Amino acid sequence: MDPILIHVPDTLVTPRLLLERHMPDTGKDLYVPAAASQVELARFLPWAVDGIFLDQMESHVRRQHAQFTLRNELNYRILKRTDGSTIGVTGFVKCQWDIRQFEIGYWLATTETGNGYMTEACQALVETARTALQSTKIVIRCDTRNAQSANIAMRLGFEFEGTLRRFKRDAHGDWTDIATYGLLT
Ligand SMILES: CC(C)(COP(=O)(O)OP(=O)(O)OC[C@H]1O[C@@H](n2cnc3c(N)ncnc32)[C@H](O)[C@@H]1OP(=O)(O)O)[C@@H](O)C(=O)NCCC(=O)NCCS
C-alpha cells in the first residue's frame, strides 16, 4: 500500500504527556526549550551545534508537517498535560515502509530530564508502531557516549545489537561510534 494512505494518529496521549504532530506556527514553542538546552543538545545533535534560531525552528516544523503528510518522517512535539508547555520532540525519524521498520529519535529540554518523560513518550511510539504502523521492528541508534539515550532503549526492552565503529565524525572532528538497539515487534 502507498504509505500516504496509511492512517497515522496526529496526536498521542500518555498519562502525563500529549504528543502532537508538528504544525505551522509552533516553531516558537519549540525554540524556547531548545535554545535553553542548546549546550546539551549540541553534544549529540549536529543541528544544534551552530546555535538554535527561531526562524530555522519555524522552517523545521513546517517541513516536518509536510514530511508527516508524506509519511517520510513522523515527528511529534511533546507537551506536558499539566500546563501545556512544550518540552521536547520525539518520533519516527526514519520510516522503511517496505519492511515496516521504524527508527525513533528524540530530544528533551534539559530542565525536564530525569522524570521519565521521554521513556513514557517513546512507549507510546512503540505502541503506535505496533498497531497503526504494523511494524516488524523498531530501532534506536545513539552515540556510544550517550548513556541517557541508551538507557531509554534498554528501559523499553530494546536489545543491544552492536556498534558501528567510526560511523561519522562529531562536531569536534572526533570519531563517533554508533550503538544500535532493536525491538522486534
Ligand atoms: C536522551 C534524553 C532524551 C534522555 O533524557 P532522560 O530524562 O534521561 O530520559 P527520560 O525522560 O526517559 O528519564 C529517565 C530518567 O528519569 C528517571 N525517572 C524518574 N521517574 C521515572 C519514570 N516514571 N519512568 C522512567 N524513568 C523515570 C530515570 O531513572 C532516569 O534517570 P537516570 O538516567 O538518572 O536513571 C536527554 O538526555 C536529551 O535530550 N539529550 C540530548 C539530546 C540527545 O542526546 N538525543 C538523543 C540522540 S540519539
The ligand as an SDF file (V2000), in Angstrom:
LIG
                    3D

 48 50  0  0  0  0  0  0  0  0999 V2000
   18.3780   11.4940   25.6360 C   0  0  0  0  0  0  0  0  0  0  0  0
   17.4630   12.2470   26.5880 C   0  0  0  0  0  0  0  0  0  0  0  0
   16.1210   12.4760   25.9260 C   0  0  0  0  0  0  0  0  0  0  0  0
   17.2830   11.4070   27.8450 C   0  0  0  0  0  0  0  0  0  0  0  0
   16.5330   12.1300   28.7950 O   0  0  0  0  0  0  0  0  0  0  0  0
   16.1750   11.4520   30.2120 P   0  0  0  0  0  0  0  0  0  0  0  0
   15.4910   12.4500   31.0350 O   0  0  0  0  0  0  0  0  0  0  0  0
   17.3710   10.7620   30.7600 O   0  0  0  0  0  0  0  0  0  0  0  0
   15.1260   10.2950   29.7990 O   0  0  0  0  0  0  0  0  0  0  0  0
   13.6960   10.0910   30.4460 P   0  0  0  0  0  0  0  0  0  0  0  0
   12.8770   11.3140   30.2660 O   0  0  0  0  0  0  0  0  0  0  0  0
   13.1580    8.8290   29.9320 O   0  0  0  0  0  0  0  0  0  0  0  0
   14.0050    9.9880   32.0110 O   0  0  0  0  0  0  0  0  0  0  0  0
   14.7550    8.9150   32.5320 C   0  0  0  0  0  0  0  0  0  0  0  0
   15.3450    9.3460   33.8510 C   0  0  0  0  0  0  0  0  0  0  0  0
   14.2930    9.7240   34.7240 O   0  0  0  0  0  0  0  0  0  0  0  0
   14.2490    8.8170   35.8430 C   0  0  0  0  0  0  0  0  0  0  0  0
   12.8260    8.5940   36.1200 N   0  0  0  0  0  0  0  0  0  0  0  0
   12.1250    9.2740   37.0660 C   0  0  0  0  0  0  0  0  0  0  0  0
   10.8460    8.9110   37.0110 N   0  0  0  0  0  0  0  0  0  0  0  0
   10.7260    7.9750   36.0280 C   0  0  0  0  0  0  0  0  0  0  0  0
    9.6460    7.2400   35.4920 C   0  0  0  0  0  0  0  0  0  0  0  0
    8.4030    7.3880   35.9590 N   0  0  0  0  0  0  0  0  0  0  0  0
    9.8720    6.3840   34.4680 N   0  0  0  0  0  0  0  0  0  0  0  0
   11.0990    6.2270   33.9600 C   0  0  0  0  0  0  0  0  0  0  0  0
   12.1830    6.9220   34.4360 N   0  0  0  0  0  0  0  0  0  0  0  0
   11.9960    7.7870   35.4580 C   0  0  0  0  0  0  0  0  0  0  0  0
   15.0180    7.5940   35.4090 C   0  0  0  0  0  0  0  0  0  0  0  0
   15.5770    6.9110   36.4990 O   0  0  0  0  0  0  0  0  0  0  0  0
   16.0930    8.2360   34.5500 C   0  0  0  0  0  0  0  0  0  0  0  0
   17.0550    8.8690   35.3350 O   0  0  0  0  0  0  0  0  0  0  0  0
   18.5700    8.2860   35.3920 P   0  0  0  0  0  0  0  0  0  0  0  0
   19.0960    8.2940   33.9970 O   0  0  0  0  0  0  0  0  0  0  0  0
   19.2400    9.2520   36.2950 O   0  0  0  0  0  0  0  0  0  0  0  0
   18.4310    6.9150   35.9250 O   0  0  0  0  0  0  0  0  0  0  0  0
   18.0870   13.6190   27.0020 C   0  0  0  0  0  0  0  0  0  0  0  0
   19.2610   13.3620   27.7250 O   0  0  0  0  0  0  0  0  0  0  0  0
   18.4080   14.5010   25.8120 C   0  0  0  0  0  0  0  0  0  0  0  0
   17.5350   15.1250   25.2470 O   0  0  0  0  0  0  0  0  0  0  0  0
   19.7090   14.5660   25.4170 N   0  0  0  0  0  0  0  0  0  0  0  0
   20.1680   15.4440   24.3660 C   0  0  0  0  0  0  0  0  0  0  0  0
   19.6620   15.0250   23.0080 C   0  0  0  0  0  0  0  0  0  0  0  0
   20.0210   13.5960   22.6800 C   0  0  0  0  0  0  0  0  0  0  0  0
   21.0550   13.0990   23.0640 O   0  0  0  0  0  0  0  0  0  0  0  0
   19.1200   12.9330   21.9370 N   0  0  0  0  0  0  0  0  0  0  0  0
   19.2880   11.5460   21.5660 C   0  0  0  0  0  0  0  0  0  0  0  0
   20.1730   11.3940   20.4050 C   0  0  0  0  0  0  0  0  0  0  0  0
   20.3690    9.6550   19.9960 S   0  0  0  0  0  0  0  0  0  0  0  0
  1  2  1  0
  2  3  1  0
  2  4  1  0
  2 36  1  0
  4  5  1  0
  5  6  1  0
  6  7  2  0
  6  8  1  0
  6  9  1  0
  9 10  1  0
 10 11  2  0
 10 12  1  0
 10 13  1  0
 13 14  1  0
 14 15  1  0
 15 16  1  0
 15 30  1  0
 16 17  1  0
 17 18  1  0
 17 28  1  0
 18 19  1  0
 18 27  1  0
 19 20  2  0
 20 21  1  0
 21 22  1  0
 21 27  2  0
 22 23  1  0
 22 24  2  0
 24 25  1  0
 25 26  2  0
 26 27  1  0
 28 29  1  0
 28 30  1  0
 30 31  1  0
 31 32  1  0
 32 33  2  0
 32 34  1  0
 32 35  1  0
 36 37  1  0
 36 38  1  0
 38 39  2  0
 38 40  1  0
 40 41  1  0
 41 42  1  0
 42 43  1  0
 43 44  2  0
 43 45  1  0
 45 46  1  0
 46 47  1  0
 47 48  1  0
M  END
$$$$
